[in-house]
């Protein structure tokens, strides 16, 4: 087995530095200070992530957060609208990484991971759709979060909030479609019929 040669690291650093300089010259990146700090956060974040292989599950939090922050700083100007989603997504990955270190004991990490992933998606949906549809995406994302808890962690109670949030989210997203008014009408009729049915059956 060949001995590790530090010239390999030096060569990789030169390649990365040259690539970043070229990207800045072409207008894809911001100024040199952004490149420096973004690269520094990425490097430190990757160092923390290597500690995961040694069983240090807590290192996922600073690791993924710093990687997300570094990616946010290095984000091209043309993609600034995705900055919030990238940062929140990095923190969400930290929780999912914690869950993967011990799926039986750390199932709770699925909930904040799913919520943060949902918020990351909402930051993008807010730019594309109206407030009502964005709220629909939010509730639908929460429904998927609890569905993951129910399926992966085998927590049967999580099916109930998943169902309620899923219906609410679907109604919000359906507002994007032409038949949204029909769905709302059907939902109101079904709800009213259920209330009357319960009233007369109790009598």
Backbone as CSV, one residue per row, in Angstrom:
resi,resn,N_x,N_y,N_z,CA_x,CA_y,CA_z,C_x,C_y,C_z
1,UNK,0.843,-1.201,0.000,0.000,0.000,0.000,0.879,1.251,0.000
2,UNK,0.585,2.193,-0.891,1.401,3.392,-0.999,1.163,4.329,0.175
3,UNK,2.224,4.995,0.580,2.116,5.956,1.671,1.394,7.205,1.182
4,UNK,0.609,7.783,2.085,-0.139,8.997,1.725,0.838,10.126,1.424
5,UNK,0.625,10.767,0.312,1.496,11.850,-0.131,0.762,13.178,0.016
6,UNK,1.282,14.117,0.819,0.602,15.418,0.994,0.492,16.220,-0.285
7,UNK,1.270,15.856,-1.296,1.178,16.574,-2.569,-0.193,16.368,-3.223
8,UNK,-0.840,15.249,-2.876,-2.182,15.013,-3.419,-3.153,16.075,-2.903
9,UNK,-3.090,16.334,-1.575,-3.953,17.361,-0.985,-3.644,18.717,-1.590
10,UNK,-2.360,19.020,-1.743,-1.963,20.309,-2.305,-2.487,20.458,-3.727
11,UNK,-2.393,19.372,-4.498,-2.881,19.425,-5.874,-4.390,19.618,-5.935
12,UNK,-5.121,18.928,-5.045,-6.576,19.094,-5.009,-6.970,20.512,-4.624
13,UNK,-6.247,21.077,-3.649,-6.533,22.454,-3.246,-6.310,23.423,-4.404
14,UNK,-5.259,23.184,-5.181,-5.004,24.040,-6.337,-6.130,23.915,-7.370
15,UNK,-6.593,22.690,-7.586,-7.682,22.488,-8.543,-8.960,23.181,-8.081
16,UNK,-9.290,23.012,-6.794,-10.489,23.652,-6.270,-10.361,25.165,-6.317
17,UNK,-9.206,25.679,-5.904,-8.989,27.122,-5.936,-9.072,27.681,-7.339
18,UNK,-8.481,26.956,-8.290,-8.555,27.403,-9.676,-9.980,27.373,-10.207
19,UNK,-10.736,26.332,-9.831,-12.127,26.249,-10.266,-12.970,27.378,-9.694
20,UNK,-12.755,27.696,-8.419,-13.500,28.793,-7.801,-13.133,30.132,-8.423
21,UNK,-11.846,30.327,-8.700,-11.417,31.575,-9.326,-12.028,31.721,-10.715
22,UNK,-12.079,30.588,-11.460,-12.680,30.631,-12.790,-14.169,30.942,-12.701
23,UNK,-14.853,30.322,-11.713,-16.281,30.578,-11.548,-16.549,32.031,-11.196
24,UNK,-15.675,32.625,-10.381,-15.853,34.032,-10.040,-15.621,34.916,-11.256
25,UNK,-14.590,34.578,-12.046,-14.296,35.376,-13.234,-15.434,35.325,-14.243
26,UNK,-16.156,34.209,-14.270,-17.272,34.059,-15.207,-18.574,34.616,-14.648
27,UNK,-18.520,35.113,-13.412,-19.700,35.736,-12.829,-20.645,34.800,-12.117
28,UNK,-20.223,33.562,-11.900,-21.093,32.598,-11.230,-20.993,32.683,-9.716
29,UNK,-19.914,33.231,-9.194,-19.729,33.359,-7.758,-19.567,34.819,-7.376
30,UNK,-19.607,35.058,-6.069,-19.492,36.409,-5.569,-18.026,36.779,-5.402
31,UNK,-17.725,37.726,-4.520,-16.356,38.198,-4.418,-15.449,37.193,-3.722
32,UNK,-14.157,37.547,-3.664,-13.158,36.614,-3.140,-13.382,36.289,-1.666
33,UNK,-13.861,37.244,-0.887,-14.099,36.968,0.533,-15.188,35.926,0.709
34,UNK,-16.202,35.963,-0.162,-17.249,34.942,-0.106,-16.682,33.565,-0.411
35,UNK,-15.784,33.509,-1.380,-15.162,32.235,-1.721,-14.356,31.706,-0.543
36,UNK,-13.620,32.604,0.111,-12.799,32.181,1.243,-13.659,31.643,2.379
37,UNK,-14.658,32.427,2.808,-15.479,32.015,3.938,-16.357,30.826,3.595
38,UNK,-16.899,30.802,2.386,-17.699,29.656,1.976,-16.882,28.377,1.957
39,UNK,-15.685,28.446,1.389,-14.814,27.275,1.376,-14.401,26.850,2.767
40,UNK,-14.167,27.831,3.650,-13.771,27.513,5.022,-14.891,26.787,5.766
41,UNK,-16.126,27.291,5.639,-17.262,26.632,6.299,-17.472,25.221,5.752
42,UNK,-17.325,25.071,4.453,-17.462,23.746,3.867,-16.412,22.790,4.410
43,UNK,-15.168,23.244,4.484,-14.086,22.385,4.954,-14.290,21.977,6.409
44,UNK,-14.636,22.951,7.259,-14.843,22.642,8.674,-16.044,21.720,8.839
45,UNK,-17.093,21.971,8.063,-18.267,21.102,8.131,-17.938,19.669,7.750
46,UNK,-17.127,19.487,6.708,-16.743,18.137,6.301,-15.891,17.453,7.360
47,UNK,-15.084,18.220,8.062,-14.286,17.640,9.151,-15.205,17.096,10.240
48,UNK,-16.222,17.870,10.603,-17.183,17.394,11.604,-17.915,16.138,11.122
49,UNK,-18.246,16.096,9.835,-18.977,14.947,9.316,-18.142,13.670,9.350
50,UNK,-16.833,13.817,9.240,-15.990,12.621,9.336,-16.063,11.990,10.724
51,UNK,-16.417,12.782,11.735,-16.538,12.240,13.090,-17.721,11.292,13.231
52,UNK,-18.668,11.359,12.281,-19.807,10.438,12.326,-19.355,8.988,12.216
53,UNK,-18.283,8.765,11.471,-17.794,7.404,11.301,-17.186,6.862,12.592
54,UNK,-16.875,7.739,13.528,-16.365,7.304,14.817,-17.437,7.170,15.869
55,UNK,-18.702,7.312,15.465,-19.799,7.147,16.406,-20.222,8.415,17.116
56,UNK,-19.680,9.552,16.724,-20.036,10.825,17.363,-21.238,11.426,16.624
57,UNK,-22.445,10.994,16.996,-23.635,11.392,16.265,-23.911,12.881,16.353
58,UNK,-23.475,13.519,17.435,-23.719,14.946,17.615,-23.018,15.791,16.552
59,UNK,-21.960,15.236,15.944,-21.206,16.002,14.947,-22.021,16.275,13.691
60,UNK,-23.164,15.584,13.544,-24.014,15.846,12.376,-24.565,17.262,12.399
61,UNK,-24.823,17.793,13.596,-25.405,19.140,13.693,-24.448,20.220,13.195
62,UNK,-23.238,20.334,13.767,-22.336,21.358,13.212,-21.882,21.013,11.802
63,UNK,-21.766,19.714,11.486,-21.277,19.324,10.169,-22.194,19.762,9.047
64,UNK,-23.439,19.310,9.079,-24.374,19.649,8.001,-24.746,21.125,8.014
65,UNK,-24.808,21.723,9.204,-25.142,23.151,9.276,-24.056,23.993,8.628
66,UNK,-22.791,23.676,8.912,-21.690,24.437,8.319,-21.572,24.189,6.823
67,UNK,-21.833,22.953,6.393,-21.810,22.674,4.955,-22.914,23.466,4.243
68,UNK,-24.108,23.507,4.861,-25.187,24.291,4.276,-24.869,25.768,4.228
69,UNK,-24.238,26.267,5.299,-23.867,27.678,5.330,-22.800,27.988,4.280
70,UNK,-21.837,27.083,4.141,-20.822,27.281,3.110,-21.415,27.277,1.715
71,UNK,-22.340,26.340,1.467,-23.000,26.301,0.162,-23.820,27.555,-0.084
72,UNK,-24.421,28.088,0.984,-25.204,29.320,0.858,-24.313,30.496,0.468
73,UNK,-23.143,30.586,1.078,-22.226,31.687,0.763,-21.709,31.572,-0.675
74,UNK,-21.440,30.341,-1.104,-20.905,30.121,-2.446,-21.988,30.086,-3.525
75,UNK,-23.233,30.237,-3.115,-24.335,30.143,-4.066,-24.211,31.223,-5.146
76,UNK,-24.349,30.841,-6.413,-24.289,31.850,-7.481,-25.383,32.902,-7.328
77,UNK,-25.104,34.084,-7.814,-26.056,35.176,-7.691,-27.400,34.853,-8.337
78,UNK,-27.364,34.060,-9.392,-28.598,33.740,-10.104,-29.500,32.789,-9.321
79,UNK,-28.972,32.181,-8.254,-29.745,31.221,-7.470,-29.992,31.704,-6.044
80,UNK,-29.931,33.003,-5.838,-30.113,33.549,-4.492,-31.468,33.209,-3.887
81,UNK,-32.471,33.018,-4.741,-33.816,32.721,-4.223,-33.883,31.369,-3.521
82,UNK,-32.892,30.506,-3.759,-32.865,29.195,-3.117,-31.995,29.172,-1.867
83,UNK,-31.500,30.343,-1.451,-30.599,30.402,-0.310,-31.225,29.878,0.974
84,UNK,-32.449,30.321,1.266,-33.122,29.865,2.488,-33.359,28.378,2.475
85,UNK,-33.736,27.839,1.310,-33.993,26.405,1.205,-32.720,25.601,1.423
86,UNK,-31.596,26.091,0.924,-30.328,25.374,1.089,-29.903,25.370,2.546
87,UNK,-30.021,26.506,3.218,-29.602,26.575,4.621,-30.485,25.693,5.506
88,UNK,-31.809,25.818,5.351,-32.724,24.993,6.137,-32.576,23.517,5.786
89,UNK,-32.325,23.245,4.520,-32.122,21.860,4.111,-30.882,21.255,4.741
90,UNK,-29.835,22.063,4.917,-28.635,21.568,5.581,-28.895,21.160,7.020
91,UNK,-29.667,21.984,7.730,-30.000,21.645,9.123,-30.909,20.417,9.157
92,UNK,-31.830,20.308,8.186,-32.696,19.131,8.125,-31.880,17.862,7.917
93,UNK,-30.864,17.937,7.062,-29.996,16.777,6.849,-29.282,16.366,8.130
94,UNK,-28.985,17.339,8.988,-28.349,17.013,10.263,-29.248,16.107,11.095
95,UNK,-30.523,16.429,11.169,-31.450,15.601,11.944,-31.636,14.226,11.303
96,UNK,-31.722,14.182,9.981,-31.847,12.883,9.319,-30.580,12.047,9.524
97,UNK,-29.432,12.718,9.536,-28.198,12.003,9.812,-28.170,11.438,11.214
98,UNK,-28.675,12.203,12.183,-28.764,11.709,13.565,-29.686,10.497,13.634
99,UNK,-30.797,10.557,12.918,-31.714,9.412,12.910,-31.029,8.159,12.364
100,UNK,-30.248,8.295,11.318,-29.610,7.142,10.700,-28.538,6.523,11.589
101,UNK,-28.008,7.283,12.533,-26.991,6.708,13.433,-27.594,5.690,14.387
102,UNK,-28.880,5.825,14.680,-29.556,4.855,15.556,-31.057,4.983,15.315
103,UNK,-31.562,4.203,14.389,-32.951,4.364,13.958,-33.967,3.982,15.024
104,UNK,-33.579,3.152,15.977,-34.533,2.718,16.996,-34.664,3.714,18.142
105,UNK,-33.556,4.330,18.545,-33.577,5.244,19.687,-33.740,6.703,19.285
106,UNK,-33.331,7.057,18.090,-33.349,8.469,17.684,-34.386,8.714,16.591
107,UNK,-35.529,8.044,16.693,-36.613,8.257,15.732,-37.161,9.662,15.812
108,UNK,-37.022,10.290,16.992,-37.540,11.642,17.191,-36.925,12.649,16.221
109,UNK,-35.715,12.354,15.733,-35.044,13.290,14.822,-35.786,13.412,13.490
110,UNK,-36.652,12.450,13.176,-37.426,12.538,11.939,-38.358,13.736,11.937
111,UNK,-38.901,14.087,13.114,-39.879,15.174,13.178,-39.244,16.530,12.881
112,UNK,-38.195,16.960,13.608,-37.584,18.247,13.225,-36.957,18.208,11.842
113,UNK,-36.444,17.041,11.439,-35.893,16.947,10.090,-36.959,17.167,9.031
114,UNK,-38.124,16.562,9.239,-39.215,16.743,8.284,-39.775,18.148,8.286
115,UNK,-39.885,18.740,9.476,-40.411,20.110,9.571,-39.473,21.089,8.863
116,UNK,-38.175,20.944,9.089,-37.211,21.851,8.453,-37.175,21.635,6.941
117,UNK,-37.309,20.386,6.498,-37.383,20.127,5.056,-38.618,20.785,4.457
118,UNK,-39.729,20.719,5.199,-40.960,21.357,4.739,-40.784,22.870,4.635
119,UNK,-40.174,23.458,5.654,-39.942,24.906,5.608,-39.013,25.292,4.459
120,UNK,-38.037,24.414,4.163,-37.155,24.676,3.024,-37.947,24.702,1.729
121,UNK,-38.884,23.759,1.586,-39.724,23.760,0.400,-40.681,24.936,0.342
122,UNK,-41.160,25.359,1.514,-42.096,26.486,1.567,-41.421,27.771,1.108
123,UNK,-40.137,27.940,1.417,-39.442,29.155,0.971,-39.423,29.262,-0.548
124,UNK,-39.405,28.108,-1.214,-39.452,28.119,-2.679,-40.880,28.293,-3.166
125,UNK,-41.825,27.589,-2.522,-43.229,27.690,-2.939,-43.768,29.099,-2.757
126,UNK,-43.276,29.819,-1.739,-43.760,31.175,-1.486,-43.464,32.106,-2.655
127,UNK,-42.398,31.799,-3.407,-42.053,32.630,-4.553,-42.849,32.262,-5.802
128,UNK,-43.430,31.069,-5.794,-44.087,30.567,-7.002,-45.614,30.605,-6.922
129,UNK,-46.148,30.449,-5.707,-47.599,30.321,-5.557,-48.123,31.344,-4.551
130,UNK,-49.438,31.338,-4.367,-50.059,32.241,-3.413,-49.945,31.728,-1.991
131,UNK,-50.434,32.556,-1.056,-50.329,32.195,0.363,-51.109,30.934,0.681
132,UNK,-52.287,30.795,0.097,-53.129,29.641,0.408,-52.481,28.355,-0.086
133,UNK,-51.939,28.373,-1.296,-51.290,27.187,-1.828,-50.013,26.868,-1.056
134,UNK,-49.287,27.914,-0.638,-48.077,27.699,0.151,-48.403,27.026,1.474
135,UNK,-49.499,27.460,2.109,-49.943,26.810,3.340,-50.290,25.349,3.078
136,UNK,-50.848,25.064,1.902,-51.148,23.683,1.541,-49.897,22.837,1.470
137,UNK,-48.840,23.375,0.848,-47.568,22.658,0.794,-47.009,22.431,2.192
138,UNK,-47.176,23.412,3.073,-46.674,23.287,4.441,-47.359,22.136,5.178
139,UNK,-48.687,22.105,5.133,-49.427,21.044,5.824,-49.156,19.678,5.189
140,UNK,-49.008,19.649,3.875,-48.732,18.387,3.205,-47.352,17.867,3.593
141,UNK,-46.389,18.777,3.737,-45.063,18.373,4.176,-45.064,17.833,5.593
142,UNK,-45.846,18.462,6.472,-45.973,17.954,7.841,-46.624,16.572,7.857
143,UNK,-47.604,16.379,6.957,-48.249,15.068,6.867,-47.239,13.992,6.473
144,UNK,-46.383,14.298,5.506,-45.354,13.342,5.099,-44.373,13.065,6.234
145,UNK,-44.113,14.087,7.052,-43.215,13.910,8.195,-43.772,12.880,9.167
146,UNK,-45.030,13.041,9.544,-45.631,12.093,10.482,-45.824,10.719,9.837
147,UNK,-46.011,10.696,8.530,-46.106,9.408,7.851,-44.778,8.660,7.923
148,UNK,-43.672,9.391,7.809,-42.355,8.775,7.974,-42.194,8.213,9.381
149,UNK,-42.657,8.972,10.367,-42.566,8.494,11.753,-43.379,7.210,11.918
150,UNK,-44.571,7.186,11.317,-45.428,6.011,11.443,-44.820,4.786,10.771
151,UNK,-44.228,4.989,9.591,-43.712,3.856,8.822,-42.332,3.423,9.301
152,UNK,-41.415,4.380,9.428,-40.037,4.030,9.777,-39.870,3.703,11.260
153,UNK,-40.504,4.519,12.112,-40.379,4.284,13.553,-41.475,3.374,14.095
154,UNK,-42.428,3.004,13.233,-43.526,2.111,13.620,-44.319,2.673,14.803
155,UNK,-44.604,3.965,14.719,-45.439,4.635,15.717,-46.835,4.801,15.130
156,UNK,-47.759,3.943,15.530,-49.085,3.943,14.912,-49.859,5.230,15.164
157,UNK,-49.588,5.900,16.288,-50.308,7.138,16.583,-50.037,8.218,15.554
158,UNK,-48.896,8.134,14.850,-48.526,9.184,13.897,-49.393,9.163,12.647
159,UNK,-50.135,8.066,12.415,-51.022,8.036,11.247,-52.143,9.063,11.362
160,UNK,-52.600,9.331,12.577,-53.708,10.267,12.759,-53.337,11.704,12.373
161,UNK,-52.258,12.284,12.930,-51.894,13.630,12.460,-51.498,13.643,10.994
162,UNK,-50.928,12.525,10.493,-50.568,12.468,9.074,-51.813,12.564,8.202
163,UNK,-52.899,11.873,8.608,-54.139,11.902,7.824,-54.782,13.283,7.838
164,UNK,-54.877,13.877,9.035,-55.515,15.195,9.145,-54.718,16.254,8.384
165,UNK,-53.416,16.265,8.589,-52.573,17.249,7.904,-52.541,16.992,6.400
166,UNK,-52.610,15.727,6.012,-52.611,15.409,4.590,-53.845,15.926,3.881
167,UNK,-55.014,15.759,4.502,-56.258,16.269,3.905,-56.209,17.794,3.802
168,UNK,-55.741,18.437,4.876,-55.643,19.906,4.862,-54.685,20.379,3.780
169,UNK,-53.539,19.717,3.689,-52.573,20.097,2.664,-53.081,19.854,1.259
170,UNK,-53.787,18.742,1.071,-54.327,18.439,-0.255,-55.336,19.491,-0.691
171,UNK,-56.170,19.935,0.234,-57.152,20.966,-0.110,-56.471,22.269,-0.498
172,UNK,-55.358,22.588,0.198,-54.633,23.802,-0.148,-53.964,23.697,-1.511
173,UNK,-53.331,22.553,-1.776,-52.666,22.365,-3.069,-53.692,22.271,-4.195
174,UNK,-54.855,21.681,-3.901,-55.890,21.535,-4.925,-56.419,22.872,-5.402
175,UNK,-56.177,23.929,-4.621,-56.619,25.260,-5.041,-55.907,25.702,-6.318
176,UNK,-54.787,25.033,-6.643,-54.087,25.342,-7.889,-54.824,24.785,-9.102
177,UNK,-55.717,23.844,-8.871,-56.397,23.162,-9.961,-57.780,23.759,-10.200
178,UNK,-58.323,23.463,-11.365,-59.612,24.040,-11.743,-60.763,23.484,-10.923
179,UNK,-60.631,22.240,-10.452,-61.756,21.628,-9.747,-61.674,21.843,-8.240
180,UNK,-60.896,22.833,-7.793,-60.746,23.076,-6.356,-62.079,23.397,-5.692
181,UNK,-62.912,24.187,-6.387,-64.206,24.553,-5.793,-65.092,23.327,-5.577
182,UNK,-64.997,22.356,-6.507,-65.784,21.144,-6.348,-65.313,20.327,-5.143
183,UNK,-63.998,20.314,-4.917,-63.450,19.575,-3.767,-63.927,20.202,-2.469
184,UNK,-63.859,21.537,-2.403,-64.328,22.221,-1.195,-65.809,21.941,-0.960
185,UNK,-66.605,21.987,-2.018,-68.045,21.728,-1.871,-68.297,20.305,-1.371
186,UNK,-67.579,19.343,-1.954,-67.739,17.962,-1.516,-67.318,17.789,-0.058
187,UNK,-66.238,18.455,0.315,-65.752,18.359,1.692,-66.777,18.928,2.678
188,UNK,-67.362,20.077,2.350,-68.357,20.686,3.226,-69.616,19.834,3.322
189,UNK,-70.045,19.265,2.180,-71.235,18.408,2.199,-70.986,17.159,3.033
190,UNK,-69.805,16.567,2.865,-69.469,15.363,3.624,-69.399,15.658,5.113
191,UNK,-68.794,16.804,5.471,-68.682,17.166,6.881,-70.061,17.419,7.483
192,UNK,-70.914,18.147,6.743,-72.262,18.405,7.239,-73.082,17.130,7.365
193,UNK,-72.963,16.247,6.380,-73.674,14.980,6.455,-73.224,14.122,7.620
194,UNK,-71.926,14.155,7.903,-71.409,13.375,9.033,-71.955,13.900,10.353
195,UNK,-72.008,15.238,10.506,-72.525,15.830,11.740,-73.991,15.459,11.940
196,UNK,-74.793,15.569,10.875,-76.206,15.215,10.989,-76.397,13.719,11.265
197,UNK,-75.590,12.903,10.631,-75.681,11.459,10.854,-75.397,11.111,12.315
198,UNK,-74.374,11.726,12.870,-74.045,11.466,14.271,-75.157,11.952,15.201
199,UNK,-75.778,13.080,14.828,-76.854,13.624,15.666,-78.047,12.682,15.698
200,UNK,-78.498,12.232,14.531,-79.710,11.404,14.489,-79.445,9.988,15.001
201,UNK,-78.244,9.457,14.810,-77.961,8.107,15.310,-77.883,8.106,16.834
202,UNK,-77.431,9.209,17.427,-77.420,9.295,18.890,-78.829,9.412,19.439
203,UNK,-79.705,10.074,18.683,-81.102,10.172,19.109,-81.757,8.778,19.128
